[in-house]
Amino acid sequence: MKLGAIPQNPLELAALAGGFVPTPILDTLIALLLARSVLTGAKLGIFDALAGGPLPVAEVAARCATDPRATEKLLNALTGAGYLRFAEGRYRLASVARKWLLKDAPGSLYDAVLLQLLDAEFVEHCEDYVRTGVPVDMHAGLTTEQWDLYQRGMRAGANLAAAEVARRVFVPRNATDMLDIGGAHGYYSVALCRRHPQLRATILDLPEAVAASAPLLAREGMGERVAHRAGDALTADLGRDAYDLVLIANLVHHFDDATNRALVQRAADALRPGGLLVIGEVIRPRVPGDGGQLGALTDLYFAITSESGTWSFAEMAAWQRAAGLRPRRPLRLLTGPGAGLQIATKPKLEGTQS
Ligand SMILES: C[S@@+](CC[C@H](N)C(=O)[O-])C[C@H]1O[C@@H](n2cnc3c(N)ncnc32)[C@H](O)[C@@H]1O
């Protein structure tokens, strides 16, 4: 998938092929306005105002407590962008908005979209980052409100891939305990525990994350089976031979190589023989251009906002091997753009066949 200039008639097709389309303007001004329109529509409740059916602009503005003339501009922008339809003086939701942008739709990405308000601030540092090589320390200095936005956004993002992760991780039949390091909202653990009724999970995350995501976990109704533990993954005691499954999802991009090696070693020690360590991440492209526009731009995003940026399957497998685990063939996720799972098994008896 990619964002780009899509010709809508033969003349535009010819202009694009001939190199006459000013794509840098589309990629900057138009991409910026598209992003801002969708974000503003979500933030102001425009999509939810239209959930019950078509409305004229005055009614949308009344429901959202916004200025009617300015609201009309936004509604027209969203109509042109394909998020709304317009007929007989009324606006209605296009299916893309109904599916992904209503707050309470099953699998909604509403909170993941709102998280882009925070990401927009981080991405502002792109120029500084490239000049200095110093990334944003995104966890430092977040306000309580921003922690909420971050955790709700991550939870909504997990709607995309949690079912696939739960399906594709081959959990040992007799597994009872799992540790979800940097697990935040805990939804990956929830999905795994729902699929494996004998499994219970501990979600280890920073105290601010646990405070913000406790209500998100509570609404899953898993009770004691999926519980938070506040702590720093880099220093907390993870135990020995205590878990059958350790999941580290979307965390290792925050740490450098040495820190990840040490974390993976402690995770391996925490596993029981026969247990699994699953690292879920957006995967670093092997060579420039590999992974296309999405792979390249998300690699830059993680570089700006994390200690180290993304890692390749081979690098993650090397940490696992060094920790005495047996890495398996990497898995690409179909539902997580650019993401994959690097899974390894702890040998049943140290030093012998598993
Ligand atoms: C990008 S989110 C991923 C959340 C979740 N695993 C997922 O995939 O949706 C990273 C999480 O790691 C947590 N985190 C970052 N540094 C940590 C640390 N040193 N110890 C524990 N958790 C940490 C953050 O608070 C955040 O909840």
The ligand as a Gaussian input file, in Angstrom:
#p B3LYP/6-31G(d) Opt

LIG

0 1
 C        4.575000       1.333000      21.543000
 S        3.845000       0.842000      23.057000
 C        3.395000      -0.851000      22.742000
 C        2.249000      -1.312000      23.609000
 C        1.776000      -2.733000      23.320000
 N        2.794000      -3.722000      23.567000
 C        1.325000      -2.837000      21.886000
 O        2.019000      -3.458000      21.070000
 O        0.266000      -2.287000      21.567000
 C        5.269000       0.664000      24.072000
 C        4.921000       0.381000      25.500000
 O        6.137000       0.085000      26.179000
 C        6.112000       0.726000      27.410000
 N        7.494000       0.915000      27.876000
 C        8.445000       1.741000      27.389000
 N        9.578000       1.647000      28.112000
 C        9.342000       0.711000      29.069000
 C       10.102000       0.161000      30.129000
 N       11.367000       0.555000      30.337000
 N        9.523000      -0.759000      30.918000
 C        8.249000      -1.167000      30.722000
 N        7.477000      -0.686000      29.732000
 C        8.011000       0.241000      28.919000
 C        5.377000       2.030000      27.142000
 O        4.875000       2.588000      28.347000
 C        4.283000       1.576000      26.199000
 O        3.125000       1.166000      26.891000

